[in-house]
Amino acid sequence: MDTVRFFLTTGAEIMKRYLLLFCLLLLCSTTTFASPIENTPIEVFMDGEVMTFETSPILVGEQVMVPMRPFFEALGTQVNWIQDTRTVVAYKNNMFIKLQIENTEAYKNGKAFTLEFPPTIRDNRTLVPAQFIAETFDMKSSWLKPNQLNLKSRTNIPEYYRFGDYFYKKISLANHGLSLSIPNYWDTLDEANTVYGVKTELDDYYVDLTVQSLDQIESLDQYLNQYKQSLIDLYGQVVTIHKTVSVNYNSLNGYKFKATIAFEDSTEEHIYYLFYDHLKGYLFHCSYNNEDAAKELGDIFDNVVSTFKS
């Protein structure tokens, strides 16, 4: 005959079991979420060589924090520490970067960027985000192992030009055999690499380059009139086309005009540059959503188009 046993658990025993369970959960929680700053040793490789630091790099999230001065010097930058504001300023190849202790806002050539984690001070050493800084100065970052960060110099360093307060980098449009220069803080906004600009919650502006075969077009004026008519056909009475002016960049004649498209709930501002050369049309479509910055953006668009070379 099978024996069936019943176990009677007292209230005190139940409390002991709950207390033990709570302690185990607390221990697991502490182990799972322990600070990576204290528990993750990190190695940093630069172009195949392991870097040595008096203060060891630490991992915060996915960002490696490294001692400021030896890291900037290894990158070949000029670096300055401003004690009053606890700010780091570094410069190399027409690129300025500024970071501040315990501030997640960093600057590249005057353009603000948000860091995952801010620079900090540990053991009297200033620690800065390695990947953000390395990528700013044209290096690639990747992980060799979970605790080994690899930084590698890019083989093709862009050419830079300065227009006013901004640095522009030269890019090549291999599909069309063209090149132009864009502000260093702009990004590629499409997979075809023909739309460049800035797209955030606050800012949305871009330059879109289209190359067209114009077998039926015999002149720049004909190209201009046909394109204006296409805007009218597309938008009807909500589009207003403003004054057209002649432009000449790199010995290539063209036209520039502005168009305002007034929808019921919003208004869009567009600037168009058209060029015609050997049965090919080159159309730069520029758009922006900030009327307060119209003058500044207009100058930037002019600068970008002026660097265009076919």
C-alpha positions in Angstrom: 0.0 0.0 0.0 1.3 3.4 -0.9 1.8 5.8 2.0 0.6 9.3 1.7 2.2 11.9 4.0 0.8 15.2 4.9 3.2 18.0 6.0 1.8 20.7 8.3 3.6 24.0 7.9 3.3 26.5 10.8 3.0 30.3 10.4 6.5 30.8 11.6 7.9 28.4 9.0 5.9 30.1 6.2 7.5 33.5 7.3 10.9 31.9 7.3 10.4 30.6 3.7 9.2 34.0 2.5 12.1 35.7 4.1 14.5 33.3 2.5 12.9 33.8 -0.9 13.1 37.6 -0.5 16.8 37.4 0.2 17.4 35.2 -2.8 15.5 37.6 -5.1 17.5 40.5 -3.6 20.7 38.7 -4.2 19.8 37.9 -7.8 18.7 41.4 -8.4 21.9 42.8 -7.1 24.0 40.4 -9.2 22.0 41.0 -12.4 22.1 44.8 -12.3 25.5 45.4 -10.7 27.2 48.5 -12.1 29.3 47.7 -15.2 31.6 50.5 -14.1 32.9 48.4 -11.3 32.7 44.9 -12.7 33.6 45.0 -16.4 37.4 45.1 -17.4 37.7 46.6 -20.9 40.6 46.5 -23.4 40.9 49.1 -26.2 42.7 48.4 -29.4 43.7 51.2 -31.8 44.8 50.1 -35.3 45.7 46.6 -33.9 47.7 47.8 -30.8 46.3 47.5 -27.3 46.2 50.8 -25.5 47.6 51.2 -22.0 46.1 53.6 -19.4 47.0 54.4 -15.8 43.3 54.4 -15.1 41.5 51.4 -16.6 38.7 52.0 -19.2 35.2 51.2 -18.0 32.0 50.1 -19.7 28.8 52.1 -19.2 25.9 50.7 -21.2 27.6 50.1 -24.6 29.9 53.1 -24.3 33.6 52.7 -23.2 34.9 55.5 -21.0 38.6 56.1 -21.3 41.1 58.5 -19.7 40.8 61.8 -21.6 44.3 63.1 -22.3 46.1 59.8 -23.4 43.2 58.9 -25.6 43.0 62.3 -27.4 46.8 62.3 -27.8 46.7 58.8 -29.3 44.2 60.1 -31.9 46.7 62.9 -32.8 44.4 65.7 -31.6 45.2 68.9 -29.9 43.4 68.8 -26.6 42.7 71.5 -23.9 41.1 71.3 -20.5 39.2 74.4 -19.3 39.1 74.1 -15.5 36.5 76.8 -14.8 33.7 75.1 -16.8 35.2 71.5 -16.6 35.2 71.4 -20.4 37.3 69.4 -22.9 38.0 71.0 -26.3 39.9 69.0 -28.9 40.8 69.7 -32.6 42.1 67.7 -35.6 41.7 67.9 -39.4 39.1 70.7 -39.4 37.0 69.0 -36.7 36.4 70.6 -33.3 34.8 68.7 -30.4 33.7 70.0 -27.1 32.5 67.9 -24.1 31.7 68.9 -20.5 31.9 66.8 -17.3 28.5 65.3 -16.3 26.8 66.9 -19.4 25.3 64.6 -22.0 25.3 67.4 -24.6 28.5 67.4 -26.8 29.4 69.5 -29.8 31.0 68.7 -33.2 31.9 71.9 -35.0 29.2 73.8 -33.2 26.5 71.2 -33.8 24.9 69.7 -30.6 24.8 65.9 -30.1 23.4 63.9 -27.2 25.7 61.4 -25.5 24.5 58.1 -24.1 26.6 58.8 -21.0 28.4 62.1 -20.1 32.2 62.5 -19.4 32.9 61.9 -15.8 35.8 62.0 -13.2 37.0 58.9 -11.5 40.1 58.5 -9.3 41.0 62.1 -10.3 41.0 61.2 -14.0 38.6 62.6 -16.6 36.9 59.8 -18.5 35.4 60.4 -21.9 33.3 58.3 -24.4 35.7 56.4 -26.7 33.4 55.4 -29.5 31.8 58.9 -29.9 35.2 60.6 -30.0 36.9 58.1 -32.2 34.1 58.1 -34.8 34.1 61.9 -34.7 37.7 61.8 -35.8 37.1 59.4 -38.7 37.8 56.1 -37.0 35.6 53.0 -37.1 34.6 51.2 -33.9 33.6 47.6 -33.4 33.8 44.8 -30.8 36.3 42.0 -31.1 35.0 40.4 -28.0 32.5 41.5 -25.4 35.3 43.2 -23.5 37.5 44.3 -26.4 36.8 47.5 -28.3 38.5 47.8 -31.7 39.2 51.2 -33.2 40.5 51.4 -36.7 41.5 54.3 -38.9 39.5 54.9 -42.0 41.5 54.4 -45.2 39.6 57.2 -47.1 39.7 60.4 -45.0 37.3 63.0 -46.4 38.4 66.3 -47.8 37.2 69.2 -45.8 36.3 72.8 -46.7 35.3 75.7 -44.6 32.4 78.0 -45.2 31.9 80.6 -42.5 31.5 78.8 -39.2 31.0 75.3 -40.6 33.2 72.6 -42.1 32.0 70.7 -45.1 33.2 67.3 -46.2 33.5 66.1 -49.7 31.4 63.1 -50.8 31.3 61.2 -54.0 28.1 60.0 -55.7 29.6 57.0 -57.4 26.4 56.1 -59.3 26.4 59.4 -61.1 30.2 60.2 -61.2 29.5 63.4 -59.3 30.8 65.0 -56.1 29.7 67.7 -53.7 30.4 68.8 -50.1 28.0 68.9 -47.2 28.2 70.2 -43.7 30.1 67.7 -41.5 27.1 67.3 -39.1 24.7 66.3 -41.9 23.8 62.6 -42.4 22.7 60.5 -45.4 18.9 60.2 -45.3 18.3 57.6 -47.9 19.7 54.3 -49.1 20.6 55.7 -52.6 22.9 58.3 -51.0 21.4 61.2 -52.8 19.5 62.9 -49.9 21.6 64.6 -47.3 20.5 66.7 -44.3 19.3 66.7 -40.8 16.1 65.0 -39.5 15.2 65.3 -35.8 12.2 66.0 -33.8 12.9 69.8 -34.1 14.8 70.1 -37.3 14.0 68.7 -40.8 15.9 70.0 -43.7 17.7 68.3 -46.6 19.2 68.5 -50.1 18.0 65.9 -52.6 19.9 65.5 -55.9 18.3 64.0 -58.9 20.0 63.4 -62.2 17.7 63.2 -65.2 18.1 62.2 -68.8 16.5 64.9 -70.9 16.4 63.6 -74.5 13.4 65.9 -75.3 14.8 69.0 -73.6 17.1 71.2 -75.7 17.9 74.1 -73.3 18.1 75.2 -69.7 15.2 77.5 -70.1 13.0 74.7 -71.5 14.0 72.5 -68.5 13.1 75.3 -66.1 9.7 76.0 -67.6 8.9 72.3 -67.8 9.8 71.7 -64.2 7.8 74.7 -62.9 4.8 73.4 -64.8 5.2 70.0 -63.2 5.0 71.6 -59.8 1.8 73.5 -60.8 0.3 70.3 -62.2 1.1 68.4 -58.9 0.1 71.0 -56.3 -2.3 73.3 -58.1 -3.3 76.5 -56.4 -1.5 75.7 -53.1 1.9 76.3 -54.7 3.4 79.7 -55.1 6.5 80.0 -57.3 8.7 83.0 -56.4 11.3 84.9 -58.4 13.8 82.9 -60.4 17.5 84.0 -60.5 20.4 82.8 -62.6 23.4 81.0 -60.9 26.7 79.8 -62.1 28.8 77.3 -60.1 32.0 75.7 -61.5 31.3 77.0 -65.0 27.8 75.4 -65.0 24.9 77.7 -65.7 21.7 77.2 -63.8 18.5 78.6 -62.2 17.4 78.9 -58.7 13.9 79.6 -57.4 11.8 79.2 -54.2 8.4 77.7 -54.0 5.9 77.8 -51.1 3.4 75.0 -50.7 0.5 76.1 -48.4 -1.5 73.1 -47.2 -4.5 73.5 -44.9 -2.5 72.5 -41.8 1.0 73.3 -42.7 3.3 75.3 -45.0 6.4 73.9 -46.7 9.3 75.9 -48.0 11.3 74.6 -50.9 14.3 75.9 -52.9 15.2 74.4 -56.3 18.4 74.6 -58.3 18.4 73.3 -61.9 21.3 72.8 -64.2 21.4 71.5 -67.8 24.4 69.9 -69.5 24.6 67.6 -72.5 21.0 66.3 -72.4 21.3 65.8 -68.6 19.4 67.7 -66.0 20.7 68.1 -62.5 18.0 69.0 -59.9 18.8 70.0 -56.4 15.6 70.0 -54.3 16.1 71.7 -50.9 13.5 71.7 -48.2 13.2 73.1 -44.6 10.7 73.4 -41.9 12.1 76.3 -39.8 11.3 79.7 -41.3 13.4 81.4 -38.5 16.5 79.7 -39.9 15.6 80.4 -43.6 18.5 82.8 -44.1 21.1 80.5 -42.6 19.8 77.4 -44.3 19.6 79.3 -47.6 23.3 80.1 -47.3 24.1 76.5 -46.5 22.1 75.2 -49.5 24.0 77.7 -51.7 27.3 76.4 -50.3 26.4 72.8 -50.9 25.3 73.4 -54.5 28.3 75.6 -55.2 30.6 72.6 -54.6 28.8 70.4 -57.1 31.0 68.9 -59.8 30.0 66.7 -62.6 
